[in-house]
Amino acid sequence: MEALTTTLRRLAVLLVLLAVPSVVFTHRLDEYLQATLVAIDPSGIRLQINLTPGEAVAEQVLALIDPNRDGTISPSEAVAYAELLKRDLTLRLDRRTLALTLTASAFPAPAELHTGWGIIQIEFSATPGPLAAGAHRLTLKNRHLATVSVYLTNAMQPGSGTLQITKQTRNDNQSAGEIEFTFYP
């Protein structure tokens, strides 16, 4: 009986979500949405960044990604754009700046980016070295295309039982934030 009740509740939530106007599920077309998920692990840190240019700013973003304007994003153009983004990111662990390494990227076709629905996915990693036991503070700042961007930043639930996120704080537009965590080796 309890399983049926749980199933009915989930179905009711799904129906409510479907009844909500679709505007809730979209981003504004005149902004560049930069959503960063921060994964902290004893062996390193990953930044998974989803970049969604709205229709009104897509051309400005594409000018940086596809500078030769041939309508395709070559592997070298993808890497160049990821490096441009990386220069606008600052990652610090306990006030020590960490070097970011590009670990993955996926770019949709420029035509899809023009619609406002295309999502660029870029992942960076950092290896801070061995973590000392106790409290730590990770700080992330994103200055990439600040005049047209909106930001979201959040910590992922650690996969390791030896780490616990204790606090997250962000500035008003979430272009900068701190994640406090404790490491129990």
Backbone as CSV, one residue per row, in Angstrom:
resi,resn,N_x,N_y,N_z,CA_x,CA_y,CA_z,C_x,C_y,C_z
1,MET,0.820,-1.195,0.000,0.000,0.000,0.000,0.867,1.264,0.000
2,GLU,1.954,1.221,0.789,2.842,2.384,0.863,3.508,2.665,-0.487
3,ALA,3.890,1.614,-1.209,4.496,1.775,-2.529,3.521,2.414,-3.496
4,LEU,2.248,2.043,-3.425,1.224,2.631,-4.293,1.053,4.104,-3.971
5,THR,1.034,4.454,-2.687,0.911,5.853,-2.272,2.088,6.672,-2.789
6,THR,3.293,6.146,-2.672,4.489,6.835,-3.170,4.399,7.031,-4.677
7,THR,3.977,6.017,-5.392,3.839,6.105,-6.844,2.805,7.158,-7.224
8,LEU,1.685,7.192,-6.528,0.648,8.180,-6.817,1.139,9.598,-6.532
9,ARG,1.903,9.773,-5.466,2.464,11.104,-5.168,3.410,11.552,-6.278
10,ARG,4.266,10.640,-6.719,5.193,10.982,-7.804,4.440,11.341,-9.076
11,LEU,3.389,10.613,-9.380,2.573,10.900,-10.559,1.908,12.265,-10.426
12,ALA,1.425,12.593,-9.231,0.798,13.899,-9.006,1.798,15.028,-9.201
13,VAL,3.025,14.854,-8.699,4.067,15.871,-8.880,4.383,16.045,-10.359
14,LEU,4.494,14.940,-11.085,4.765,15.000,-12.518,3.661,15.737,-13.251
15,LEU,2.401,15.467,-12.921,1.280,16.148,-13.568,1.284,17.644,-13.274
16,VAL,1.618,18.023,-12.043,1.709,19.445,-11.699,2.803,20.115,-12.518
17,LEU,3.960,19.465,-12.633,5.060,20.038,-13.413,4.674,20.198,-14.879
18,LEU,3.952,19.249,-15.412,3.516,19.338,-16.806,2.488,20.438,-17.012
19,ALA,1.731,20.756,-15.969,0.711,21.794,-16.071,1.295,23.201,-15.976
20,VAL,2.498,23.331,-15.422,3.144,24.629,-15.271,3.555,25.126,-16.658
21,PRO,3.372,26.410,-16.923,3.765,26.927,-18.237,5.223,26.626,-18.552
22,SER,5.502,26.389,-19.808,6.845,25.986,-20.224,7.894,27.054,-19.985
23,VAL,7.510,28.294,-19.762,8.485,29.348,-19.517,9.331,29.036,-18.284
24,VAL,8.804,28.258,-17.353,9.553,27.884,-16.160,10.779,27.056,-16.540
25,PHE,10.703,26.301,-17.616,11.759,25.379,-17.990,12.733,25.954,-19.012
26,THR,12.631,27.215,-19.339,13.520,27.815,-20.326,14.344,28.913,-19.679
27,HIS,15.417,29.276,-20.363,16.182,30.419,-19.878,15.848,31.614,-20.762
28,ARG,16.215,32.780,-20.304,15.922,33.991,-21.076,16.768,34.004,-22.338
29,LEU,16.190,34.475,-23.405,16.854,34.430,-24.704,17.938,35.486,-24.872
30,ASP,17.971,36.487,-23.983,18.961,37.556,-24.121,20.134,37.397,-23.166
31,GLU,20.347,36.180,-22.662,21.427,35.932,-21.711,22.215,34.680,-22.083
32,TYR,23.425,34.636,-21.574,24.298,33.473,-21.741,24.312,32.755,-20.393
33,LEU,23.594,31.648,-20.296,23.505,30.902,-19.047,24.746,30.031,-18.882
34,GLN,25.447,30.226,-17.770,26.644,29.446,-17.461,26.406,28.729,-16.133
35,ALA,26.132,27.440,-16.219,25.815,26.637,-15.040,26.996,25.724,-14.727
36,THR,27.553,25.873,-13.536,28.736,25.111,-13.136,28.404,24.197,-11.972
37,LEU,28.728,22.938,-12.161,28.590,21.945,-11.108,30.007,21.590,-10.657
38,VAL,30.280,21.745,-9.364,31.609,21.525,-8.803,31.629,20.170,-8.087
39,ALA,32.507,19.294,-8.541,32.662,17.980,-7.915,33.996,17.952,-7.177
40,ILE,33.936,17.726,-5.883,35.135,17.682,-5.050,35.360,16.234,-4.621
41,ASP,36.576,15.782,-4.819,36.949,14.409,-4.511,38.327,14.470,-3.846
42,PRO,38.685,13.510,-2.995,40.017,13.556,-2.382,41.159,13.615,-3.407
43,SER,40.929,13.104,-4.592,41.997,13.100,-5.597,41.966,14.310,-6.530
44,GLY,40.922,15.132,-6.463,40.878,16.287,-7.339,39.521,16.963,-7.377
45,ILE,39.447,17.988,-8.211,38.242,18.809,-8.335,37.878,18.876,-9.812
46,ARG,36.580,18.761,-10.111,36.101,18.889,-11.482,35.073,19.997,-11.558
47,LEU,35.146,20.776,-12.618,34.137,21.787,-12.917,33.425,21.333,-14.183
48,GLN,32.156,21.013,-14.067,31.345,20.644,-15.218,30.499,21.865,-15.553
49,ILE,30.780,22.486,-16.708,30.145,23.747,-17.053,29.261,23.552,-18.282
50,ASN,27.986,23.892,-18.129,27.047,23.901,-19.248,26.799,25.348,-19.631
51,LEU,27.061,25.675,-20.883,26.939,27.030,-21.394,25.821,27.059,-22.435
52,THR,24.801,27.882,-22.188,23.661,27.952,-23.093,23.446,29.395,-23.518
53,PRO,23.883,29.738,-24.733,23.644,31.111,-25.196,22.197,31.273,-25.647
54,GLY,21.540,32.305,-25.136,20.199,32.625,-25.611,20.256,33.074,-27.064
55,GLU,19.131,33.013,-27.694,19.044,33.336,-29.124,19.595,34.733,-29.435
56,ALA,19.336,35.701,-28.556,19.757,37.081,-28.797,21.261,37.297,-28.622
57,VAL,21.946,36.410,-27.905,23.389,36.574,-27.695,24.201,35.489,-28.397
58,ALA,23.526,34.577,-29.073,24.218,33.451,-29.712,25.266,33.919,-30.726
59,GLU,24.953,34.931,-31.504,25.913,35.400,-32.512,27.179,35.941,-31.859
60,GLN,27.028,36.658,-30.754,28.185,37.192,-30.028,29.058,36.047,-29.506
61,VAL,28.443,35.007,-28.974,29.183,33.863,-28.464,29.830,33.093,-29.615
62,LEU,29.079,32.876,-30.689,29.617,32.133,-31.830,30.789,32.849,-32.494
63,ALA,30.812,34.172,-32.427,31.946,34.909,-32.983,33.242,34.544,-32.271
64,LEU,33.135,34.176,-30.997,34.319,33.752,-30.246,34.663,32.283,-30.504
65,ILE,33.635,31.470,-30.731,33.852,30.034,-30.923,34.287,29.708,-32.349
66,ASP,33.647,30.326,-33.324,33.891,30.050,-34.748,34.391,31.324,-35.432
67,PRO,35.626,31.751,-35.109,36.103,33.051,-35.616,36.230,33.119,-37.140
68,ASN,36.406,31.984,-37.809,36.507,32.047,-39.278,35.134,32.021,-39.942
69,ARG,34.071,31.912,-39.151,32.679,31.989,-39.621,32.345,30.995,-40.727
70,ASP,32.922,29.790,-40.639,32.629,28.794,-41.663,31.425,27.929,-41.323
71,GLY,30.782,28.191,-40.188,29.581,27.468,-39.823,29.816,26.115,-39.166
72,THR,31.071,25.792,-38.892,31.383,24.558,-38.173,32.346,24.893,-37.032
73,ILE,32.295,24.073,-36.011,33.208,24.256,-34.879,34.224,23.136,-34.950
74,SER,35.428,23.495,-35.357,36.496,22.504,-35.496,37.028,22.138,-34.112
75,PRO,37.730,21.012,-34.009,38.331,20.650,-32.715,39.272,21.736,-32.178
76,SER,40.037,22.363,-33.059,40.950,23.414,-32.580,40.182,24.647,-32.117
77,GLU,39.061,24.969,-32.772,38.236,26.096,-32.322,37.591,25.785,-30.974
78,ALA,37.164,24.541,-30.782,36.572,24.137,-29.505,37.589,24.272,-28.375
79,VAL,38.808,23.803,-28.618,39.861,23.905,-27.604,40.201,25.364,-27.332
80,ALA,40.271,26.183,-28.384,40.589,27.602,-28.205,39.523,28.296,-27.361
81,TYR,38.260,27.970,-27.610,37.197,28.588,-26.804,37.260,28.116,-25.359
82,ALA,37.505,26.838,-25.148,37.628,26.316,-23.783,38.775,27.017,-23.048
83,GLU,39.873,27.264,-23.748,41.003,27.972,-23.136,40.639,29.423,-22.817
84,LEU,39.837,30.044,-23.686,39.360,31.404,-23.429,38.508,31.426,-22.157
85,LEU,37.615,30.462,-22.035,36.807,30.345,-20.826,37.696,30.122,-19.608
86,LYS,38.661,29.228,-19.736,39.553,28.908,-18.616,40.286,30.146,-18.097
87,ARG,40.682,31.039,-18.993,41.367,32.269,-18.569,40.461,33.162,-17.720
88,ASP,39.150,33.000,-17.884,38.201,33.816,-17.125,37.746,33.155,-15.825
89,LEU,38.297,31.995,-15.517,37.950,31.274,-14.292,39.106,31.338,-13.305
90,THR,38.786,31.489,-12.044,39.780,31.405,-10.983,39.270,30.392,-9.966
91,LEU,40.104,29.403,-9.683,39.765,28.373,-8.708,40.848,28.363,-7.645
92,ARG,40.427,28.505,-6.391,41.376,28.511,-5.277,40.918,27.510,-4.223
93,LEU,41.881,26.818,-3.668,41.624,25.936,-2.539,42.454,26.458,-1.377
94,ASP,41.772,26.868,-0.319,42.453,27.416,0.863,43.421,28.528,0.468
95,ARG,42.953,29.429,-0.383,43.687,30.621,-0.860,44.834,30.306,-1.815
96,ARG,44.958,29.065,-2.235,46.005,28.681,-3.185,45.350,28.485,-4.551
97,THR,45.833,29.229,-5.551,45.269,29.128,-6.895,45.613,27.776,-7.510
98,LEU,44.602,27.138,-8.076,44.773,25.825,-8.709,44.791,25.972,-10.229
99,ALA,45.640,25.209,-10.866,45.699,25.186,-12.329,44.588,24.280,-12.850
100,LEU,43.862,24.783,-13.833,42.785,24.011,-14.452,43.293,23.342,-15.719
101,THR,42.829,22.122,-15.961,43.159,21.367,-17.160,41.860,21.007,-17.862
102,LEU,41.795,21.269,-19.156,40.630,20.880,-19.947,40.592,19.359,-20.033
103,THR,39.474,18.756,-19.609,39.367,17.301,-19.647,38.321,16.803,-20.637
104,ALA,37.357,17.638,-20.996,36.331,17.215,-21.955,35.587,18.436,-22.477
105,SER,35.055,18.292,-23.686,34.186,19.336,-24.226,33.287,18.741,-25.301
106,ALA,32.110,19.326,-25.429,31.160,18.932,-26.469,30.443,20.193,-26.927
107,PHE,30.462,20.412,-28.238,29.843,21.594,-28.814,28.769,21.173,-29.812
108,PRO,27.548,21.676,-29.663,26.542,21.388,-30.677,26.835,22.204,-31.940
109,ALA,26.125,21.912,-32.986,26.291,22.659,-34.235,25.898,24.118,-34.024
110,PRO,26.554,25.039,-34.740,26.195,26.456,-34.608,24.705,26.733,-34.847
111,ALA,24.092,26.005,-35.760,22.658,26.208,-36.011,21.839,25.942,-34.751
112,GLU,22.227,24.935,-33.993,21.520,24.626,-32.747,21.770,25.703,-31.702
113,LEU,22.993,26.227,-31.648,23.287,27.307,-30.703,22.468,28.549,-31.025
114,HIS,22.225,28.809,-32.296,21.425,29.972,-32.703,19.990,29.901,-32.198
115,THR,19.478,28.719,-31.938,18.096,28.577,-31.482,17.902,28.945,-30.020
116,GLY,18.992,29.010,-29.255,18.882,29.255,-27.824,18.726,27.983,-27.015
117,TRP,18.737,26.827,-27.674,18.586,25.544,-27.000,19.875,24.742,-26.951
118,GLY,20.864,25.106,-27.738,22.118,24.359,-27.764,22.922,24.557,-26.491
119,ILE,23.485,23.478,-26.001,24.261,23.531,-24.750,25.687,23.088,-25.029
120,ILE,26.624,23.976,-24.740,28.050,23.665,-24.815,28.428,23.057,-23.465
121,GLN,29.142,21.943,-23.489,29.566,21.303,-22.251,31.093,21.277,-22.205
122,ILE,31.634,21.856,-21.147,33.086,21.904,-20.970,33.398,21.443,-19.550
123,GLU,34.425,20.608,-19.437,34.836,20.129,-18.118,36.315,20.422,-17.908
124,PHE,36.607,20.962,-16.736,37.979,21.202,-16.314,38.236,20.399,-15.051
125,SER,39.493,20.067,-14.824,39.864,19.409,-13.579,41.055,20.127,-12.973
126,ALA,41.212,19.946,-11.681,42.361,20.488,-10.956,42.794,19.447,-9.942
127,THR,44.092,19.305,-9.781,44.643,18.352,-8.826,45.422,19.133,-7.783
128,PRO,44.814,19.336,-6.613,45.469,20.166,-5.597,46.565,19.468,-4.818
129,GLY,46.733,18.172,-5.016,47.677,17.423,-4.188,46.940,16.844,-3.003
130,PRO,47.663,16.164,-2.119,47.005,15.512,-0.977,46.273,16.524,-0.099
131,LEU,45.041,16.189,0.267,44.265,17.042,1.157,44.611,16.718,2.603
132,ALA,44.795,17.754,3.392,44.989,17.563,4.828,43.628,17.319,5.469
133,ALA,43.607,16.585,6.539,42.362,16.367,7.269,41.849,17.694,7.803
134,GLY,40.525,17.840,7.819,39.929,19.039,8.392,39.162,19.864,7.389
135,ALA,38.911,21.124,7.785,38.083,22.041,7.007,38.881,22.680,5.872
136,HIS,38.189,22.872,4.735,38.788,23.507,3.549,37.771,24.451,2.925
137,ARG,38.288,25.397,2.146,37.438,26.356,1.443,37.864,26.412,-0.022
138,LEU,36.909,26.122,-0.912,37.134,26.193,-2.353,36.408,27.428,-2.873
139,THR,37.127,28.274,-3.608,36.555,29.496,-4.149,36.612,29.446,-5.670
140,LEU,35.493,29.767,-6.321,35.414,29.805,-7.775,34.898,31.162,-8.205
141,LYS,35.596,31.779,-9.172,35.139,33.033,-9.775,35.079,32.828,-11.282
142,ASN,33.990,33.276,-11.882,33.788,33.177,-13.326,33.531,34.581,-13.861
143,ARG,34.428,35.073,-14.710,34.308,36.401,-15.304,34.038,36.317,-16.808
144,HIS,33.652,35.155,-17.306,33.493,34.942,-18.743,32.233,35.648,-19.267
145,LEU,32.425,36.560,-20.207,31.352,37.314,-20.866,30.341,37.862,-19.861
146,ALA,30.853,38.549,-18.865,30.040,39.010,-17.736,28.894,39.939,-18.129
147,THR,29.041,40.704,-19.193,27.995,41.672,-19.548,26.732,41.024,-20.100
148,VAL,26.822,39.789,-20.585,25.643,39.123,-21.149,25.292,37.829,-20.413
149,SER,26.016,37.524,-19.344,25.868,36.214,-18.709,25.073,36.243,-17.417
150,VAL,24.457,35.101,-17.150,23.899,34.784,-15.844,24.559,33.477,-15.435
151,TYR,24.732,33.293,-14.147,25.522,32.166,-13.656,24.735,31.353,-12.630
152,LEU,25.043,30.093,-12.588,24.579,29.190,-11.540,25.788,28.385,-11.101
153,THR,25.957,28.224,-9.811,27.075,27.436,-9.287,26.563,26.589,-8.137
154,ASN,26.932,25.309,-8.160,26.494,24.421,-7.101,27.503,23.302,-6.910
155,ALA,27.621,22.833,-5.691,28.494,21.695,-5.377,27.717,20.401,-5.569
156,MET,28.396,19.437,-6.139,27.823,18.103,-6.284,27.999,17.357,-4.963
157,GLN,27.067,16.494,-4.650,27.204,15.652,-3.456,28.445,14.782,-3.632
158,PRO,29.413,14.834,-2.704,30.628,14.037,-2.864,30.330,12.545,-2.954
159,GLY,31.047,11.866,-3.822,30.907,10.428,-3.960,31.663,9.681,-2.876
160,SER,32.587,10.366,-2.254,33.400,9.750,-1.221,32.805,10.055,0.151
161,GLY,32.749,9.052,1.004,32.280,9.254,2.367,33.257,10.025,3.227
162,THR,34.441,10.315,2.686,35.451,11.031,3.457,35.333,12.553,3.312
163,LEU,34.409,13.003,2.452,34.202,14.439,2.243,32.777,14.814,2.601
164,GLN,32.631,15.991,3.208,31.299,16.492,3.515,31.247,17.979,3.180
165,ILE,30.297,18.371,2.321,30.074,19.788,2.036,29.381,20.368,3.262
166,THR,29.945,21.442,3.825,29.376,22.020,5.039,28.662,23.346,4.793
167,LYS,29.050,24.061,3.719,28.418,25.357,3.463,28.725,25.800,2.043
168,GLN,27.740,26.456,1.428,27.951,27.079,0.120,27.472,28.520,0.208
169,THR,28.287,29.457,-0.279,27.875,30.853,-0.362,28.209,31.352,-1.758
170,ARG,27.387,32.267,-2.255,27.574,32.815,-3.605,27.295,34.313,-3.573
171,ASN,27.890,35.038,-4.529,27.523,36.436,-4.658,26.138,36.512,-5.315
172,ASP,25.610,37.710,-5.481,24.236,37.866,-5.965,23.983,37.208,-7.318
173,ASN,24.923,37.303,-8.245,24.682,36.715,-9.576,25.344,35.345,-9.742
174,GLN,25.906,34.811,-8.699,26.543,33.490,-8.641,27.768,33.367,-9.558
175,SER,28.355,34.486,-9.940,29.599,34.424,-10.705,30.787,34.097,-9.803
176,ALA,30.592,34.203,-8.506,31.631,33.858,-7.535,30.971,33.153,-6.365
177,GLY,31.674,32.163,-5.861,31.126,31.439,-4.731,32.196,30.689,-3.966
178,GLU,31.829,30.288,-2.765,32.717,29.495,-1.914,31.993,28.227,-1.491
179,ILE,32.744,27.161,-1.485,32.237,25.884,-1.001,33.147,25.463,0.149
180,GLU,32.562,25.355,1.332,33.321,24.885,2.479,33.038,23.403,2.631
181,PHE,34.104,22.654,2.880,33.957,21.211,3.042,34.972,20.701,4.058
182,THR,34.672,19.528,4.585,35.564,18.898,5.552,36.010,17.553,4.999
183,PHE,37.285,17.283,5.168,37.861,16.011,4.701,38.208,15.173,5.922
184,TYR,37.674,13.951,5.926,37.929,12.984,6.994,38.629,11.782,6.385
185,PRO,39.989,11.777,6.361,40.701,10.654,5.720,40.520,9.338,6.446
